[in-house]
């Protein structure tokens, strides 16, 4: 891997390689863009096959956070950390405390949080060495488990997508096919049930399915049948890439709106949804409730304020539909454009500020 070539391609600002022999820490912190503010993104711990795979994942995820934070209207840039190791057996206190000291050394350019393979308890250890961490235990003034808030954000975004597809954002009586009913989706289902939606669910975890059936009167179907169900909304909330050449022909839904990351196998699958008249709510926008929620911790967490901000996901989804129509592009591309336009506007604004500052200094001489 030619690291500088890769960084130049998508204009990454910084990559920090962190090593602590005693604890076994091997971490890569990638900072993609700080135009809007310090980079915020979680720490993933994973058993990568190669170090190159770890670098690629850190870079990919950091860039994704730039777009996610920008589209969510946050004054934050994008970054991400990957720690190479098995989260089930390689963790120790010294590892996360050493990691916290590396973050502290960046002096606020990067703020971390939990992600795949890391927990609130891990973030508490990081917090013992740095203030630049979110998602710690509520005892330290954090927001706690982000899943319910993320689920609420998906529900709010789904209402905006329903308005685009059906002319009304009411979900009462709408049939929603939910693929995966983990913690985020279960919270989303609660809101849907309370509004009067009809739920159809599937999951490889039978206990999760049974819980949704008992709590919400949901109908359960086999995993492979969820795509072809006669429904209004398909909500992918499990693995990514479920929108692909095999599944799109089966879809009867008019809306795709769910919590899963990377729902499109490839970008052209978003083009196909557009051609078929299926309204797609881009995943990294509709599932941004969690990052919106933890970002409020930087201000001194206030749940009411955080939830009001999460509700702006509705507005962001509407803006994406407006850009899609304005520029005649699919909604996944419109989401990228929304983020890019905001970043570019701020970049120009800050350039003007810096230019004015240089003029003042010149006159001072």
FENURGI-V324257 format. One line per field, one symbol per residue. phi: phi as a letter, one per 40 degrees, with the letter a starting at -180 (. if undefined). burial: + if it has 24 or more other C-alpha atoms within 12 Angstrom, else -. Layout:
phi = ???
burial = ???
This chain:
phi = .cccccccdbfccabbbbbbcccgcbbbbbbcabdcidcbacbbbacccbcccccccccccccccdccccccgccacbaabbbcicccbbcadccccccdcccdccfgcbbbacadgbbdccccccccbaccabgccdccgccgdcdcccccccdccccccccccbgaccbcgccbcbcgbccccccdccccccchccbbbaaccccccccccccbgccbbcdcccccccacbcbcbbccgccacccdcccbccbbaacccfcccadcccccdcccgccbcdccccbcdccccccccccgdbccccccccccddcccccccccdcdbfbccccccccdccccccccccccccccccccccccccc
burial = ------+---++++++++-----+++++++++++++++++++++++-------++++++++++++++++++++++++++++++++-+---+---+++++++++--+-++++++++-+++++++++++++++++++++----++++++++++++++++++++++++---+++--++++++++++++++++++++---+++++++----++++++--+-++++-+--++++-++++++++---+++--++--++++++++++++++----++++++---+++++++++++++++++++++--+-+--++-++++++++++++++++----++++++++++++-++--+-------------------
